[in-house]
Amino acid sequence: MPRQEAGAERFLQLWFLDDHPAGSWEALFAGQSAALEGAGLGRLLWASPFIPTVVGTDTYTDQLWAPGTGSGGAGEGTR
């Protein structure tokens, strides 16, 4: 994505969910791009769920690399 001067035309929106994003992604977020563009308000450049880790555990670390690539961590075989 090319860089441009920051200005009033940029907008960042964060959503904090109580449940896993997979359960509500389709209903809440899948249509956002079409709705923004259809209303002439702008265009959606990127949308992605974020699942926080559980501090002090290895929860979700198994998902940082592709299956069968070992435990090289982020940067080795990432998706």
C-alpha positions in Angstrom: 0.0 0.0 0.0 1.6 3.3 -1.0 2.2 5.8 1.7 0.4 9.1 1.7 0.1 12.2 3.9 -2.0 11.6 6.9 -5.1 13.7 6.9 -8.8 14.0 7.7 -9.6 11.4 5.1 -8.0 8.6 7.1 -9.9 6.7 9.7 -9.0 3.8 11.9 -11.7 1.8 13.6 -11.0 -0.9 16.2 -13.7 -3.4 17.5 -13.2 -5.2 20.7 -15.3 -8.4 20.9 -16.3 -10.5 23.9 -16.2 -13.7 21.8 -14.0 -15.3 19.2 -14.2 -13.2 15.9 -15.0 -16.3 13.8 -18.5 -16.4 15.3 -19.4 -12.9 14.3 -17.2 -12.0 11.4 -19.7 -12.7 8.7 -22.6 -10.9 10.4 -20.6 -7.8 11.7 -17.7 -7.2 9.4 -18.0 -9.0 6.0 -20.2 -6.3 4.5 -18.3 -3.3 5.8 -16.3 -2.7 2.6 -19.4 -2.7 0.3 -21.3 -0.5 2.8 -18.5 2.1 3.0 -18.0 2.3 -0.8 -21.8 2.2 -1.5 -22.4 5.1 0.8 -19.5 7.1 -0.8 -17.7 7.3 2.5 -14.5 5.7 1.5 -13.0 2.3 0.9 -11.8 -0.4 3.3 -8.2 -1.2 2.8 -7.7 -3.9 5.4 -9.8 -5.8 7.9 -8.5 -8.6 10.0 -9.4 -10.3 13.3 -7.0 -10.2 16.2 -7.0 -12.9 18.8 -4.9 -11.9 21.8 -2.6 -14.4 23.4 -3.1 -15.5 27.0 -0.3 -13.8 28.9 2.1 -16.2 30.6 1.0 -19.2 28.4 1.8 -20.7 25.0 -1.8 -20.5 23.9 -2.0 -19.9 20.1 1.8 -20.1 19.6 1.2 -23.3 17.7 -0.6 -21.2 15.0 2.3 -19.0 14.3 3.8 -21.3 11.7 2.5 -23.6 9.1 2.0 -27.3 10.0 5.0 -29.5 9.5 7.6 -26.6 9.6 8.7 -27.3 13.1 8.7 -24.7 15.8 10.7 -22.0 14.1 8.3 -19.3 15.3 7.2 -16.2 13.5 9.1 -15.6 10.4 9.7 -19.3 9.6 6.9 -20.7 7.6 4.4 -18.1 8.6 1.1 -17.9 6.7 
